[in-house]
Amino acid sequence: MKSKTKRARENRQTANMAVSEISRILTFLTIVSFIYIVYSFQPLTKDEHIERYNKMNEDIEPFRKNLTECARQVKASMADVEKFLKRVPQSNMEGKCFVACILKRNSIIKNNKLSQENLLEVNRAVYGDDSEVMSRLKTAILECSKIVEDIFEICEYASVFNDCMHMKMEHILDKITMERRMEALGQMSSNPDEWSEEEDEMLKLVKDEL
Ligand SMILES: *[C@@H]1O[C@H](CO)[C@@H](O)[C@H](O)[C@H]1NC(C)=O
């Protein structure tokens, strides 16, 4: 009787020891993996961040240059450039010619004619194989092309087409994208030669959506 109780107590003690051993091992493993995660991921994230930042600047610089050059070329004001970035319809000739200049530089308008293939290609690079977006885009391009069909003045042609596309595609625009864009615009400088990092973010977004 007595030895039975003793053996049961010993068994229980062995079990308790095993449990505490396991939990010690688990604690150890948790700490080790935590240290591993901290040390292995921190430099990677930093590198990625730098890489992304550089990539972003590489992407933006030519676009920013194009914006500035087009503004000079057609004597567009900062307000005109802002309208383009905000996707507000242009109201004066300089603003309309600014849109034409940008679309020409991106080969969306070639030989004074809209290049549907190039426009689709630019968007495919952004939206990938999102067939929903691409099919809406194709429909929008067809409808907007029809609207500008009889316009022969290139600045009018470009800006009417651009406005039409934005109207047709607006609903698919990511709300967050738009919010970020507006936020960036709030910090925009009035001189097209002086751009801030926040504007770069916005410029990249606009470039992607051209
Ligand atoms: C800027 O304009 C050049 C042509 O002048 C064009 O080749 C290039 O793709 C444009 N870049 C961007 C990012 O808009």
The ligand as a Gaussian input file, in Angstrom:
#p B3LYP/6-31G(d) Opt

LIG

0 1
 C       10.104000      60.685000     -70.586000
 O       10.201000      61.103000     -71.921000
 C       10.980000      60.273000     -72.759000
 C       10.998000      60.879000     -74.141000
 O       11.356000      62.237000     -74.116000
 C       10.424000      58.877000     -72.798000
 O       11.258000      58.024000     -73.552000
 C       10.305000      58.332000     -71.401000
 O        9.650000      57.094000     -71.417000
 C        9.562000      59.277000     -70.512000
 N        9.659000      58.755000     -69.172000
 C        8.679000      58.768000     -68.277000
 C        8.964000      58.043000     -67.023000
 O        7.639000      59.335000     -68.451000

